[in-house]
Amino acid sequence: MEKEMIMSLLTKKGTLSLSEVCHIIHCKESNLIVSLGQLINENKVRVLEQGGKFLVESKSLLTEIYY
């Protein structure tokens, strides 16, 4: 379920920090990391480092997610 929530959030909001994702979907960081690992393995998201923060963004287009 968290994977779907993460993908929906990234589709709506774009690139977010890991802490922002945790805060918005109300999950533990450890659970987020597991879900992100699965999404990375499925080639759906990428994690970037910028200014000492880790950011996550969707690699999928809106049409790929919903159609």
PDB file of N, CA, C and O in Angstrom:
ATOM      1  N   MET A   1       0.816  -1.202   0.000  1.00  0.00           N
ATOM      2  CA  MET A   1       0.000   0.000   0.000  1.00  0.00           C
ATOM      3  C   MET A   1       0.856   1.261   0.000  1.00  0.00           C
ATOM      4  O   MET A   1       0.524   2.244  -0.664  1.00  0.00           O
ATOM      5  N   GLU A   2       1.953   1.232   0.742  1.00  0.00           N
ATOM      6  CA  GLU A   2       2.812   2.422   0.782  1.00  0.00           C
ATOM      7  C   GLU A   2       3.385   2.744  -0.590  1.00  0.00           C
ATOM      8  O   GLU A   2       3.561   3.913  -0.931  1.00  0.00           O
ATOM      9  N   LYS A   3       3.675   1.719  -1.375  1.00  0.00           N
ATOM     10  CA  LYS A   3       4.225   1.973  -2.707  1.00  0.00           C
ATOM     11  C   LYS A   3       3.237   2.780  -3.546  1.00  0.00           C
ATOM     12  O   LYS A   3       3.626   3.727  -4.229  1.00  0.00           O
ATOM     13  N   GLU A   4       1.972   2.407  -3.494  1.00  0.00           N
ATOM     14  CA  GLU A   4       0.956   3.120  -4.269  1.00  0.00           C
ATOM     15  C   GLU A   4       0.803   4.559  -3.760  1.00  0.00           C
ATOM     16  O   GLU A   4       0.646   5.493  -4.545  1.00  0.00           O
ATOM     17  N   MET A   5       0.850   4.717  -2.442  1.00  0.00           N
ATOM     18  CA  MET A   5       0.741   6.057  -1.856  1.00  0.00           C
ATOM     19  C   MET A   5       1.928   6.928  -2.277  1.00  0.00           C
ATOM     20  O   MET A   5       1.760   8.109  -2.581  1.00  0.00           O
ATOM     21  N   ILE A   6       3.109   6.348  -2.292  1.00  0.00           N
ATOM     22  CA  ILE A   6       4.316   7.092  -2.692  1.00  0.00           C
ATOM     23  C   ILE A   6       4.200   7.510  -4.148  1.00  0.00           C
ATOM     24  O   ILE A   6       4.462   8.666  -4.480  1.00  0.00           O
ATOM     25  N   MET A   7       3.810   6.585  -5.025  1.00  0.00           N
ATOM     26  CA  MET A   7       3.708   6.912  -6.446  1.00  0.00           C
ATOM     27  C   MET A   7       2.654   7.979  -6.690  1.00  0.00           C
ATOM     28  O   MET A   7       2.867   8.894  -7.485  1.00  0.00           O
ATOM     29  N   SER A   8       1.529   7.869  -6.019  1.00  0.00           N
ATOM     30  CA  SER A   8       0.474   8.871  -6.165  1.00  0.00           C
ATOM     31  C   SER A   8       0.961  10.240  -5.705  1.00  0.00           C
ATOM     32  O   SER A   8       0.722  11.247  -6.370  1.00  0.00           O
ATOM     33  N   LEU A   9       1.638  10.270  -4.576  1.00  0.00           N
ATOM     34  CA  LEU A   9       2.165  11.517  -4.036  1.00  0.00           C
ATOM     35  C   LEU A   9       3.177  12.154  -4.978  1.00  0.00           C
ATOM     36  O   LEU A   9       3.112  13.355  -5.239  1.00  0.00           O
ATOM     37  N   LEU A  10       4.110  11.359  -5.487  1.00  0.00           N
ATOM     38  CA  LEU A  10       5.134  11.900  -6.381  1.00  0.00           C
ATOM     39  C   LEU A  10       4.535  12.377  -7.694  1.00  0.00           C
ATOM     40  O   LEU A  10       5.020  13.340  -8.290  1.00  0.00           O
ATOM     41  N   THR A  11       3.487  11.708  -8.144  1.00  0.00           N
ATOM     42  CA  THR A  11       2.807  12.132  -9.368  1.00  0.00           C
ATOM     43  C   THR A  11       2.166  13.503  -9.174  1.00  0.00           C
ATOM     44  O   THR A  11       2.209  14.355 -10.061  1.00  0.00           O
ATOM     45  N   LYS A  12       1.573  13.700  -8.004  1.00  0.00           N
ATOM     46  CA  LYS A  12       0.887  14.965  -7.717  1.00  0.00           C
ATOM     47  C   LYS A  12       1.843  16.089  -7.353  1.00  0.00           C
ATOM     48  O   LYS A  12       1.675  17.223  -7.803  1.00  0.00           O
ATOM     49  N   LYS A  13       2.854  15.775  -6.534  1.00  0.00           N
ATOM     50  CA  LYS A  13       3.710  16.819  -5.959  1.00  0.00           C
ATOM     51  C   LYS A  13       5.077  16.964  -6.631  1.00  0.00           C
ATOM     52  O   LYS A  13       5.731  17.995  -6.474  1.00  0.00           O
ATOM     53  N   GLY A  14       5.510  15.963  -7.364  1.00  0.00           N
ATOM     54  CA  GLY A  14       6.836  16.019  -7.971  1.00  0.00           C
ATOM     55  C   GLY A  14       7.908  15.549  -7.003  1.00  0.00           C
ATOM     56  O   GLY A  14       7.645  14.710  -6.142  1.00  0.00           O
ATOM     57  N   THR A  15       9.098  16.077  -7.138  1.00  0.00           N
ATOM     58  CA  THR A  15      10.239  15.675  -6.324  1.00  0.00           C
ATOM     59  C   THR A  15      10.057  16.143  -4.887  1.00  0.00           C
ATOM     60  O   THR A  15       9.740  17.305  -4.632  1.00  0.00           O
ATOM     61  N   LEU A  16      10.264  15.208  -3.943  1.00  0.00           N
ATOM     62  CA  LEU A  16      10.133  15.508  -2.521  1.00  0.00           C
ATOM     63  C   LEU A  16      11.291  14.895  -1.753  1.00  0.00           C
ATOM     64  O   LEU A  16      11.905  13.929  -2.205  1.00  0.00           O
ATOM     65  N   SER A  17      11.585  15.460  -0.590  1.00  0.00           N
ATOM     66  CA  SER A  17      12.598  14.872   0.272  1.00  0.00           C
ATOM     67  C   SER A  17      12.008  13.641   0.955  1.00  0.00           C
ATOM     68  O   SER A  17      10.789  13.486   1.040  1.00  0.00           O
ATOM     69  N   LEU A  18      12.888  12.773   1.440  1.00  0.00           N
ATOM     70  CA  LEU A  18      12.414  11.581   2.134  1.00  0.00           C
ATOM     71  C   LEU A  18      11.600  11.957   3.361  1.00  0.00           C
ATOM     72  O   LEU A  18      10.584  11.324   3.646  1.00  0.00           O
ATOM     73  N   SER A  19      12.031  12.976   4.087  1.00  0.00           N
ATOM     74  CA  SER A  19      11.291  13.390   5.284  1.00  0.00           C
ATOM     75  C   SER A  19       9.915  13.945   4.925  1.00  0.00           C
ATOM     76  O   SER A  19       8.956  13.732   5.667  1.00  0.00           O
ATOM     77  N   GLU A  20       9.803  14.651   3.802  1.00  0.00           N
ATOM     78  CA  GLU A  20       8.497  15.155   3.366  1.00  0.00           C
ATOM     79  C   GLU A  20       7.554  14.001   3.033  1.00  0.00           C
ATOM     80  O   GLU A  20       6.378  14.028   3.395  1.00  0.00           O
ATOM     81  N   VAL A  21       8.073  13.000   2.350  1.00  0.00           N
ATOM     82  CA  VAL A  21       7.244  11.838   2.000  1.00  0.00           C
ATOM     83  C   VAL A  21       6.766  11.150   3.274  1.00  0.00           C
ATOM     84  O   VAL A  21       5.583  10.835   3.398  1.00  0.00           O
ATOM     85  N   CYS A  22       7.676  10.913   4.224  1.00  0.00           N
ATOM     86  CA  CYS A  22       7.302  10.278   5.497  1.00  0.00           C
ATOM     87  C   CYS A  22       6.228  11.081   6.213  1.00  0.00           C
ATOM     88  O   CYS A  22       5.259  10.518   6.721  1.00  0.00           O
ATOM     89  N   HIS A  23       6.400  12.379   6.251  1.00  0.00           N
ATOM     90  CA  HIS A  23       5.456  13.243   6.947  1.00  0.00           C
ATOM     91  C   HIS A  23       4.077  13.209   6.286  1.00  0.00           C
ATOM     92  O   HIS A  23       3.060  13.114   6.973  1.00  0.00           O
ATOM     93  N   ILE A  24       4.043  13.287   4.977  1.00  0.00           N
ATOM     94  CA  ILE A  24       2.768  13.360   4.263  1.00  0.00           C
ATOM     95  C   ILE A  24       1.997  12.038   4.325  1.00  0.00           C
ATOM     96  O   ILE A  24       0.782  12.041   4.522  1.00  0.00           O
ATOM     97  N   ILE A  25       2.693  10.911   4.157  1.00  0.00           N
ATOM     98  CA  ILE A  25       1.976   9.632   4.160  1.00  0.00           C
ATOM     99  C   ILE A  25       1.976   8.962   5.535  1.00  0.00           C
ATOM    100  O   ILE A  25       1.451   7.859   5.690  1.00  0.00           O
ATOM    101  N   HIS A  26       2.562   9.627   6.529  1.00  0.00           N
ATOM    102  CA  HIS A  26       2.547   9.142   7.915  1.00  0.00           C
ATOM    103  C   HIS A  26       3.134   7.743   8.044  1.00  0.00           C
ATOM    104  O   HIS A  26       2.457   6.812   8.478  1.00  0.00           O
ATOM    105  N   CYS A  27       4.403   7.606   7.661  1.00  0.00           N
ATOM    106  CA  CYS A  27       5.065   6.314   7.785  1.00  0.00           C
ATOM    107  C   CYS A  27       6.417   6.473   8.469  1.00  0.00           C
ATOM    108  O   CYS A  27       6.969   7.570   8.545  1.00  0.00           O
ATOM    109  N   LYS A  28       6.929   5.364   8.960  1.00  0.00           N
ATOM    110  CA  LYS A  28       8.270   5.352   9.534  1.00  0.00           C
ATOM    111  C   LYS A  28       9.284   5.397   8.403  1.00  0.00           C
ATOM    112  O   LYS A  28       9.043   4.880   7.312  1.00  0.00           O
ATOM    113  N   GLU A  29      10.421   6.024   8.680  1.00  0.00           N
ATOM    114  CA  GLU A  29      11.460   6.117   7.648  1.00  0.00           C
ATOM    115  C   GLU A  29      11.927   4.736   7.209  1.00  0.00           C
ATOM    116  O   GLU A  29      12.214   4.535   6.029  1.00  0.00           O
ATOM    117  N   SER A  30      12.009   3.783   8.128  1.00  0.00           N
ATOM    118  CA  SER A  30      12.454   2.433   7.761  1.00  0.00           C
ATOM    119  C   SER A  30      11.476   1.782   6.776  1.00  0.00           C
ATOM    120  O   SER A  30      11.897   1.093   5.848  1.00  0.00           O
ATOM    121  N   ASN A  31      10.177   2.002   6.978  1.00  0.00           N
ATOM    122  CA  ASN A  31       9.184   1.456   6.036  1.00  0.00           C
ATOM    123  C   ASN A  31       9.282   2.146   4.681  1.00  0.00           C
ATOM    124  O   ASN A  31       9.121   1.511   3.639  1.00  0.00           O
ATOM    125  N   LEU A  32       9.549   3.451   4.703  1.00  0.00           N
ATOM    126  CA  LEU A  32       9.705   4.198   3.453  1.00  0.00           C
ATOM    127  C   LEU A  32      10.895   3.669   2.659  1.00  0.00           C
ATOM    128  O   LEU A  32      10.813   3.504   1.442  1.00  0.00           O
ATOM    129  N   ILE A  33      11.986   3.408   3.345  1.00  0.00           N
ATOM    130  CA  ILE A  33      13.192   2.903   2.669  1.00  0.00           C
ATOM    131  C   ILE A  33      12.918   1.563   1.992  1.00  0.00           C
ATOM    132  O   ILE A  33      13.356   1.341   0.863  1.00  0.00           O
ATOM    133  N   VAL A  34      12.204   0.677   2.662  1.00  0.00           N
ATOM    134  CA  VAL A  34      11.865  -0.624   2.070  1.00  0.00           C
ATOM    135  C   VAL A  34      11.003  -0.428   0.824  1.00  0.00           C
ATOM    136  O   VAL A  34      11.263  -1.027  -0.220  1.00  0.00           O
ATOM    137  N   SER A  35       9.978   0.413   0.940  1.00  0.00           N
ATOM    138  CA  SER A  35       9.096   0.667  -0.211  1.00  0.00           C
ATOM    139  C   SER A  35       9.852   1.314  -1.361  1.00  0.00           C
ATOM    140  O   SER A  35       9.657   0.955  -2.522  1.00  0.00           O
ATOM    141  N   LEU A  36      10.716   2.272  -1.033  1.00  0.00           N
ATOM    142  CA  LEU A  36      11.504   2.918  -2.085  1.00  0.00           C
ATOM    143  C   LEU A  36      12.446   1.928  -2.756  1.00  0.00           C
ATOM    144  O   LEU A  36      12.650   1.984  -3.969  1.00  0.00           O
ATOM    145  N   GLY A  37      13.019   1.024  -1.972  1.00  0.00           N
ATOM    146  CA  GLY A  37      13.881  -0.007  -2.557  1.00  0.00           C
ATOM    147  C   GLY A  37      13.131  -0.849  -3.575  1.00  0.00           C
ATOM    148  O   GLY A  37      13.664  -1.174  -4.636  1.00  0.00           O
ATOM    149  N   GLN A  38      11.893  -1.199  -3.250  1.00  0.00           N
ATOM    150  CA  GLN A  38      11.076  -1.970  -4.182  1.00  0.00           C
ATOM    151  C   GLN A  38      10.757  -1.152  -5.432  1.00  0.00           C
ATOM    152  O   GLN A  38      10.816  -1.667  -6.548  1.00  0.00           O
ATOM    153  N   LEU A  39      10.418   0.124  -5.241  1.00  0.00           N
ATOM    154  CA  LEU A  39      10.101   0.987  -6.389  1.00  0.00           C
ATOM    155  C   LEU A  39      11.334   1.244  -7.256  1.00  0.00           C
ATOM    156  O   LEU A  39      11.223   1.332  -8.479  1.00  0.00           O
ATOM    157  N   ILE A  40      12.490   1.364  -6.641  1.00  0.00           N
ATOM    158  CA  ILE A  40      13.743   1.524  -7.404  1.00  0.00           C
ATOM    159  C   ILE A  40      13.997   0.259  -8.212  1.00  0.00           C
ATOM    160  O   ILE A  40      14.349   0.331  -9.389  1.00  0.00           O
ATOM    161  N   ASN A  41      13.819  -0.899  -7.582  1.00  0.00           N
ATOM    162  CA  ASN A  41      14.009  -2.176  -8.264  1.00  0.00           C
ATOM    163  C   ASN A  41      13.052  -2.330  -9.446  1.00  0.00           C
ATOM    164  O   ASN A  41      13.397  -2.945 -10.455  1.00  0.00           O
ATOM    165  N   GLU A  42      11.850  -1.769  -9.315  1.00  0.00           N
ATOM    166  CA  GLU A  42      10.854  -1.803 -10.393  1.00  0.00           C
ATOM    167  C   GLU A  42      11.080  -0.676 -11.408  1.00  0.00           C
ATOM    168  O   GLU A  42      10.320  -0.540 -12.367  1.00  0.00           O
ATOM    169  N   ASN A  43      12.121   0.124 -11.194  1.00  0.00           N
ATOM    170  CA  ASN A  43      12.497   1.229 -12.078  1.00  0.00           C
ATOM    171  C   ASN A  43      11.410   2.306 -12.161  1.00  0.00           C
ATOM    172  O   ASN A  43      11.192   2.895 -13.220  1.00  0.00           O
ATOM    173  N   LYS A  44      10.727   2.557 -11.033  1.00  0.00           N
ATOM    174  CA  LYS A  44       9.654   3.543 -11.010  1.00  0.00           C
ATOM    175  C   LYS A  44      10.062   4.868 -10.373  1.00  0.00           C
ATOM    176  O   LYS A  44       9.468   5.903 -10.673  1.00  0.00           O
ATOM    177  N   VAL A  45      11.068   4.849  -9.499  1.00  0.00           N
ATOM    178  CA  VAL A  45      11.529   6.080  -8.856  1.00  0.00           C
ATOM    179  C   VAL A  45      13.051   6.128  -8.867  1.00  0.00           C
ATOM    180  O   VAL A  45      13.729   5.128  -9.102  1.00  0.00           O
ATOM    181  N   ARG A  46      13.556   7.320  -8.606  1.00  0.00           N
ATOM    182  CA  ARG A  46      15.006   7.477  -8.406  1.00  0.00           C
ATOM    183  C   ARG A  46      15.197   8.346  -7.169  1.00  0.00           C
ATOM    184  O   ARG A  46      14.373   9.204  -6.852  1.00  0.00           O
ATOM    185  N   VAL A  47      16.305   8.100  -6.483  1.00  0.00           N
ATOM    186  CA  VAL A  47      16.667   8.874  -5.301  1.00  0.00           C
ATOM    187  C   VAL A  47      17.894   9.684  -5.645  1.00  0.00           C
ATOM    188  O   VAL A  47      18.875   9.160  -6.172  1.00  0.00           O
ATOM    189  N   LEU A  48      17.830  10.962  -5.342  1.00  0.00           N
ATOM    190  CA  LEU A  48      18.917  11.894  -5.640  1.00  0.00           C
ATOM    191  C   LEU A  48      19.416  12.514  -4.347  1.00  0.00           C
ATOM    192  O   LEU A  48      18.672  12.596  -3.369  1.00  0.00           O
ATOM    193  N   GLU A  49      20.662  12.948  -4.334  1.00  0.00           N
ATOM    194  CA  GLU A  49      21.201  13.687  -3.198  1.00  0.00           C
ATOM    195  C   GLU A  49      21.443  15.109  -3.653  1.00  0.00           C
ATOM    196  O   GLU A  49      22.075  15.341  -4.683  1.00  0.00           O
ATOM    197  N   GLN A  50      20.941  16.061  -2.884  1.00  0.00           N
ATOM    198  CA  GLN A  50      21.114  17.465  -3.243  1.00  0.00           C
ATOM    199  C   GLN A  50      21.249  18.272  -1.958  1.00  0.00           C
ATOM    200  O   GLN A  50      20.333  18.301  -1.137  1.00  0.00           O
ATOM    201  N   GLY A  51      22.376  18.916  -1.791  1.00  0.00           N
ATOM    202  CA  GLY A  51      22.594  19.754  -0.628  1.00  0.00           C
ATOM    203  C   GLY A  51      22.487  19.020   0.691  1.00  0.00           C
ATOM    204  O   GLY A  51      22.017  19.588   1.677  1.00  0.00           O
ATOM    205  N   GLY A  52      22.908  17.782   0.728  1.00  0.00           N
ATOM    206  CA  GLY A  52      22.859  16.999   1.950  1.00  0.00           C
ATOM    207  C   GLY A  52      21.515  16.356   2.232  1.00  0.00           C
ATOM    208  O   GLY A  52      21.362  15.689   3.255  1.00  0.00           O
ATOM    209  N   LYS A  53      20.548  16.533   1.363  1.00  0.00           N
ATOM    210  CA  LYS A  53      19.226  15.918   1.521  1.00  0.00           C
ATOM    211  C   LYS A  53      19.030  14.874   0.433  1.00  0.00           C
ATOM    212  O   LYS A  53      19.526  15.009  -0.685  1.00  0.00           O
ATOM    213  N   PHE A  54      18.299  13.839   0.791  1.00  0.00           N
ATOM    214  CA  PHE A  54      17.920  12.843  -0.197  1.00  0.00           C
ATOM    215  C   PHE A  54      16.530  13.171  -0.708  1.00  0.00           C
ATOM    216  O   PHE A  54      15.600  13.398   0.066  1.00  0.00           O
ATOM    217  N   LEU A  55      16.409  13.191  -2.027  1.00  0.00           N
ATOM    218  CA  LEU A  55      15.147  13.501  -2.698  1.00  0.00           C
ATOM    219  C   LEU A  55      14.699  12.287  -3.485  1.00  0.00           C
ATOM    220  O   LEU A  55      15.524  11.506  -3.959  1.00  0.00           O
ATOM    221  N   VAL A  56      13.412  12.132  -3.622  1.00  0.00           N
ATOM    222  CA  VAL A  56      12.865  11.033  -4.410  1.00  0.00           C
ATOM    223  C   VAL A  56      11.940  11.617  -5.464  1.00  0.00           C
ATOM    224  O   VAL A  56      11.187  12.555  -5.202  1.00  0.00           O
ATOM    225  N   GLU A  57      12.011  11.044  -6.666  1.00  0.00           N
ATOM    226  CA  GLU A  57      11.142  11.495  -7.749  1.00  0.00           C
ATOM    227  C   GLU A  57      10.724  10.312  -8.595  1.00  0.00           C
ATOM    228  O   GLU A  57      11.425   9.304  -8.682  1.00  0.00           O
ATOM    229  N   SER A  58       9.577  10.458  -9.211  1.00  0.00           N
ATOM    230  CA  SER A  58       9.037   9.419 -10.075  1.00  0.00           C
ATOM    231  C   SER A  58       9.772   9.414 -11.409  1.00  0.00           C
ATOM    232  O   SER A  58      10.119  10.465 -11.949  1.00  0.00           O
ATOM    233  N   LYS A  59      10.002   8.216 -11.928  1.00  0.00           N
ATOM    234  CA  LYS A  59      10.574   8.083 -13.268  1.00  0.00           C
ATOM    235  C   LYS A  59       9.487   7.828 -14.298  1.00  0.00           C
ATOM    236  O   LYS A  59       9.755   7.828 -15.499  1.00  0.00           O
ATOM    237  N   SER A  60       8.264   7.612 -13.834  1.00  0.00           N
ATOM    238  CA  SER A  60       7.145   7.275 -14.717  1.00  0.00           C
ATOM    239  C   SER A  60       6.390   8.522 -15.132  1.00  0.00           C
ATOM    240  O   SER A  60       6.326   9.505 -14.394  1.00  0.00           O
ATOM    241  N   LEU A  61       5.832   8.466 -16.298  1.00  0.00           N
ATOM    242  CA  LEU A  61       4.942   9.517 -16.751  1.00  0.00           C
ATOM    243  C   LEU A  61       3.557   9.263 -16.180  1.00  0.00           C
ATOM    244  O   LEU A  61       3.216   8.124 -15.860  1.00  0.00           O
ATOM    245  N   LEU A  62       2.777  10.288 -16.051  1.00  0.00           N
ATOM    246  CA  LEU A  62       1.424  10.170 -15.537  1.00  0.00           C
ATOM    247  C   LEU A  62       0.635   9.114 -16.298  1.00  0.00           C
ATOM    248  O   LEU A  62      -0.105   8.339 -15.692  1.00  0.00           O
ATOM    249  N   THR A  63       0.783   9.076 -17.607  1.00  0.00           N
ATOM    250  CA  THR A  63       0.019   8.114 -18.407  1.00  0.00           C
ATOM    251  C   THR A  63       0.449   6.681 -18.124  1.00  0.00           C
ATOM    252  O   THR A  63      -0.371   5.768 -18.217  1.00  0.00           O
ATOM    253  N   GLU A  64       1.716   6.463 -17.779  1.00  0.00           N
ATOM    254  CA  GLU A  64       2.174   5.117 -17.485  1.00  0.00           C
ATOM    255  C   GLU A  64       1.576   4.607 -16.184  1.00  0.00           C
ATOM    256  O   GLU A  64       1.352   3.406 -16.040  1.00  0.00           O
ATOM    257  N   ILE A  65       1.318   5.488 -15.246  1.00  0.00           N
ATOM    258  CA  ILE A  65       0.824   5.086 -13.940  1.00  0.00           C
ATOM    259  C   ILE A  65      -0.659   4.744 -14.000  1.00  0.00           C
ATOM    260  O   ILE A  65      -1.094   3.769 -13.388  1.00  0.00           O
ATOM    261  N   TYR A  66      -1.423   5.523 -14.718  1.00  0.00           N
ATOM    262  CA  TYR A  66      -2.868   5.382 -14.681  1.00  0.00           C
ATOM    263  C   TYR A  66      -3.474   4.687 -15.886  1.00  0.00           C
ATOM    264  O   TYR A  66      -4.662   4.366 -15.855  1.00  0.00           O
ATOM    265  N   TYR A  67      -2.730   4.444 -16.928  1.00  0.00           N
ATOM    266  CA  TYR A  67      -3.310   3.827 -18.118  1.00  0.00           C
ATOM    267  C   TYR A  67      -2.610   2.543 -18.478  1.00  0.00           C
ATOM    268  O   TYR A  67      -2.976   1.894 -19.458  1.00  0.00           O
TER     269      TYR A  67
END
